[in-house]
Structures are given as structure tokens and as C-alpha cells.
Amino acid sequence: MARYKPKSYATTPCQPGSEFIFKMPDGREVGKARSVADFVRIVKIAPLSSALYHANGEHFSPWLEMMGEKELAEKVRGMRGNDESVRKRIVQAL
């Protein structure tokens, strides 16, 4: 039986000023991802309203592309909605 191998993500930090800032719809900062590994970790635990704000605003894909993760960017592009299922689909895609 094949063993499950967890995905590994780049831990290489982005350039200063290029971090992904997780925000609430009112602009409050709730997290900062400096690497793709940070992004994956934070998207799982960020407040739902923050995840939905960024998903519905198509903010995730451009940052992932900038980080060189074109395949991941394509997977999450267009994922929109208004409930926890959006976050679950994003996490599964990652």
C-alpha cells in the first residue's frame, strides 16, 4: 500500500513588500504570508470572512503566480462563494 506523502511547499521568502497580507473586509490585517508554505498554513486558519474576501476578490492567484506557482494559481483561480466550502476547495487544490 502506498503511503501518503504530504505536499511540500516552497519556504523561500518573497521579497520584502511582496508578502500576501490576509485582511478582513474592513481592512484589518489578520495574517502575513512570506512564502507559499506560510500561505498554505494561514489560509487554513484565517477567519472565514478573510478567506472569502480574498477568494471572491481573486487575490490569491496573482500572488501565487508572482511566487512562481503557476499551477497552484490556476487551481484556485475562480474559486468563489459565501461559505466554508470555498476554503475547503482552496485547501484541497493546494
C-alpha positions, 0 to 999 in steps of 0.5 A, a space after each residue: 500500500 502506498 503511503 501518503 506523502 504530504 505536499 511540500 511547499 516552497 519556504 523561500 521568502 518573497 521579497 520584502 513588500 511582496 508578502 500576501 497580507 490576509 485582511 478582513 473586509 474592513 481592512 484589518 490585517 489578520 495574517 502575513 504570508 512570506 512564502 507559499 508554505 506560510 500561505 498554505 498554513 494561514 489560509 487554513 486558519 484565517 477567519 472565514 470572512 478573510 478567506 472569502 474576501 480574498 477568494 471572491 476578490 481573486 487575490 490569491 492567484 496573482 500572488 501565487 503566480 508572482 511566487 512562481 506557482 503557476 499551477 497552484 494559481 490556476 487551481 484556485 483561480 475562480 474559486 468563489 462563494 459565501 461559505 466554508 466550502 470555498 476554503 475547503 476547495 482552496 485547501 484541497 487544490 493546494 
